[in-house]
Amino acid sequence: MPYLPENHMSTISRNLPQAIQERGFEIRTFMPRYGCINERRNQLHEVIRLSGMNLIIDDNDHQLIIKVASIPSARVQIYFIDNEEYFQRKYILQDEEGNFFPDNDERGIFFARGVVETVKKLRWSPDVVHVHGWFAGFIAMYMKAVFAEDPLFAGVKVVVSLYNDTFPGTLDTNVAEKLRAEGVNDKALDHLTDPTYENVMKFIASYADGAVFAEEGIDQNVKKFYTASGVPLLEATEPENYADGYAEFYNKILA
């Protein structure tokens, strides 16, 4: 919020960065520039010095465009990952008839790669990378499997927030091959032989240092898998208390 409709994920994504920043942490917030976001109303503008790179996804070039906007009441700046082919459509993950976009796997890969490349251009070294939901989850893979040797990301910890954000059917069945082309060769790719929501979340779990059960209604098989993985867990907390809970959780992960 205010760029996307109100739900649990968009509300936490709006309030958490502000709360963490107010507690003395330096934060950067990234999201896709979905086509339903009104650029004029929300005063988005392109950052030329960060834009212009071409990312290769499945042997095709896709231009990375970076835009920014601010939430004045929060004193928080948002970086938007944009690309004409992937994010100019007017809907988020489904078309107007409710059909899951068949290229959502590539859109997620592009978003994740775009975040990492932008952070590198900013020369900013995060301590904790917090990804919300399955779509942002590929960022965990880049941090732990692709750019793990990059000095900017040395020792970075990844926290994954789980939501009730299941999708129907599967991602493109070639998603594992697309990720191999990104430099991923570990056994975690076996989860993507059948890239259902459950298996995608298991794949993401392979790179998590901590997990948050951020709302009710999380897929029970996924929740059991994360619980059994042995990583530190944070249960959903009441809105008036959750910011302190997240800050303490970050420090626990770092310790």
C-alpha positions in Angstrom: 0.0 0.0 0.0 -0.8 2.6 -1.3 0.3 1.3 -4.6 -1.6 -2.0 -4.5 -5.0 -3.0 -3.1 -5.1 -3.5 0.7 -4.5 -7.0 2.0 -2.3 -8.5 4.7 0.9 -8.6 2.6 0.5 -5.1 1.2 -0.2 -3.7 4.6 2.8 -5.3 6.3 4.9 -4.2 3.3 3.8 -0.7 3.9 4.1 -0.5 7.7 7.1 -2.7 8.4 9.8 -0.7 6.5 8.7 2.4 8.3 8.7 0.8 11.7 12.1 -0.8 11.2 13.6 2.4 9.9 12.3 4.3 12.9 14.1 1.8 15.1 17.4 2.9 13.6 17.9 0.4 10.8 18.8 1.5 7.2 16.3 -0.1 4.8 15.6 -0.4 1.1 12.2 -1.4 -0.2 11.6 -3.0 -3.7 8.5 -4.0 -5.5 7.4 -4.7 -9.1 6.0 -1.8 -11.0 2.7 -3.6 -11.9 0.7 -1.9 -14.6 -2.2 -1.2 -12.3 0.0 1.4 -10.4 -0.8 4.9 -11.5 2.5 6.6 -12.1 1.2 10.1 -12.2 -0.9 9.9 -9.1 1.9 8.2 -7.1 4.6 10.4 -8.6 6.9 7.6 -9.9 9.9 8.8 -11.8 12.7 6.8 -13.5 16.2 6.8 -12.1 18.3 7.0 -15.2 21.6 6.1 -13.5 20.1 2.8 -12.3 18.2 1.9 -15.5 19.2 0.6 -18.9 20.7 -2.8 -18.0 19.5 -5.8 -20.0 18.8 -9.0 -18.1 18.8 -12.3 -20.0 15.9 -14.5 -19.0 15.5 -17.8 -21.0 18.0 -16.5 -23.7 16.0 -13.3 -24.2 17.0 -9.8 -23.4 14.8 -7.7 -21.1 15.5 -4.1 -20.3 15.6 -3.3 -16.6 14.0 0.1 -15.7 14.2 1.4 -12.1 11.6 4.0 -10.9 11.2 5.5 -7.4 8.5 7.1 -5.4 8.1 8.1 -1.8 5.5 7.6 0.9 5.7 11.1 2.5 3.9 10.2 5.7 6.4 7.3 6.2 9.5 9.0 4.9 10.1 5.8 3.0 11.3 5.5 -0.6 10.2 2.7 -2.8 12.2 1.3 -5.7 10.1 -0.2 -8.5 11.4 -2.9 -10.8 9.9 -2.3 -14.3 10.0 -3.8 -17.7 7.6 -3.2 -20.5 7.0 -6.9 -21.4 6.6 -8.2 -17.9 4.9 -5.4 -15.9 3.0 -3.1 -18.3 -0.2 -5.3 -18.1 -3.0 -3.9 -16.0 -3.2 -6.9 -13.6 -0.9 -8.3 -11.0 -0.6 -12.1 -11.3 -3.8 -13.0 -13.1 -5.6 -11.6 -16.1 -9.1 -10.0 -15.9 -10.7 -13.5 -16.2 -8.7 -14.8 -13.3 -6.2 -16.8 -15.4 -2.7 -17.1 -13.9 -0.2 -15.5 -16.3 1.9 -18.3 -17.9 5.1 -16.2 -17.6 4.8 -15.5 -13.9 8.0 -17.6 -13.3 10.0 -15.3 -15.6 8.4 -12.2 -14.1 9.5 -13.4 -10.6 13.0 -14.2 -11.9 13.3 -10.8 -13.5 12.1 -9.0 -10.4 14.5 -10.9 -8.2 17.5 -10.3 -10.6 16.5 -6.7 -10.9 16.5 -6.2 -7.2 20.0 -7.7 -6.8 21.4 -5.7 -9.7 20.0 -2.5 -8.3 21.4 -3.1 -4.9 24.8 -3.8 -6.5 24.6 -0.5 -8.4 23.7 1.3 -5.1 26.7 -0.4 -3.5 24.6 -1.1 -0.5 25.4 -4.1 1.6 22.3 -5.5 3.5 22.5 -7.5 6.7 19.0 -9.0 6.3 17.0 -9.5 3.1 13.3 -10.0 3.8 11.2 -11.4 1.0 7.4 -11.4 1.2 5.5 -14.2 -0.6 6.4 -16.7 -3.3 6.8 -14.1 -6.1 9.7 -12.4 -4.3 11.2 -15.7 -3.1 13.6 -16.1 -6.0 15.6 -13.3 -4.4 16.6 -15.8 -1.7 18.1 -18.0 -4.3 20.2 -15.2 -5.8 21.5 -14.2 -2.5 22.5 -17.7 -1.4 23.3 -19.6 -4.7 24.2 -17.1 -7.3 25.8 -14.0 -5.7 27.0 -15.6 -2.4 30.6 -14.8 -3.3 29.9 -11.1 -3.9 31.4 -9.0 -1.1 28.2 -6.9 -0.9 26.3 -10.0 0.2 28.8 -11.8 2.3 27.1 -13.1 5.4 23.6 -11.8 4.4 20.7 -13.5 6.1 17.4 -14.2 4.3 14.0 -14.1 6.0 11.0 -15.5 4.1 7.5 -14.4 5.0 4.8 -16.9 4.2 1.3 -15.8 3.3 -2.0 -17.2 2.0 -0.8 -16.5 -1.6 -1.2 -19.9 -3.3 -1.6 -20.1 -7.0 -3.4 -22.6 -9.2 -1.6 -25.3 -11.2 2.1 -24.8 -11.7 4.7 -22.3 -12.9 6.1 -23.0 -16.3 7.6 -26.5 -16.3 10.9 -25.2 -17.6 11.5 -22.9 -14.7 14.3 -25.2 -13.3 16.2 -24.9 -16.6 15.8 -21.2 -16.6 17.3 -21.1 -13.1 20.1 -23.3 -14.1 20.9 -20.7 -16.8 21.2 -18.2 -13.9 23.9 -20.3 -12.3 21.9 -22.5 -9.9 23.0 -26.1 -9.9 22.2 -27.3 -6.4 19.8 -30.1 -5.3 17.1 -27.6 -4.4 16.1 -27.5 -8.1 14.7 -31.0 -7.7 11.7 -29.3 -6.0 10.9 -27.6 -9.3 10.5 -30.7 -11.3 6.8 -30.1 -10.6 6.6 -26.4 -9.8 3.4 -26.2 -7.8 3.0 -23.6 -5.1 4.0 -26.1 -2.4 7.2 -27.1 -4.3 8.1 -23.5 -5.1 7.9 -22.6 -1.4 10.0 -25.7 -0.6 12.6 -24.5 -3.1 12.7 -21.1 -1.5 13.0 -22.7 1.9 16.4 -24.1 0.9 17.8 -20.6 1.0 16.0 -19.3 4.1 17.8 -18.4 7.4 14.4 -17.7 9.1 10.7 -17.7 8.3 7.7 -15.8 9.3 4.2 -17.2 9.4 2.7 -13.8 8.6 -1.0 -14.6 8.5 -3.6 -17.2 8.9 -4.5 -19.6 6.1 -1.0 -20.5 5.0 -0.8 -23.8 3.1 -0.5 -26.5 5.8 2.0 -28.7 3.9 4.3 -25.6 3.4 4.0 -24.6 7.0 4.9 -28.1 8.2 7.9 -28.1 5.8 9.3 -24.8 7.2 8.6 -25.9 10.7 10.6 -29.2 10.1 13.4 -27.3 8.4 14.8 -26.2 11.7 15.2 -22.5 10.8 14.1 -19.9 13.4 10.4 -19.1 13.1 8.3 -16.1 13.9 4.5 -16.5 14.3 2.1 -13.8 13.2 1.7 -11.2 15.9 -0.9 -8.5 16.6 -0.5 -5.3 14.5 0.3 -3.2 17.5 3.2 -5.5 18.5 4.5 -6.9 15.2 7.2 -4.3 14.5 9.1 -5.0 17.8 8.7 -8.7 17.0 10.3 -8.4 13.6 13.2 -6.3 14.9 13.9 -8.8 17.6 13.7 -11.6 15.0 16.2 -9.9 12.7 18.6 -9.6 15.6 18.1 -13.2 16.5 18.9 -14.3 12.9 22.0 -12.1 12.8 23.2 -13.4 16.1 
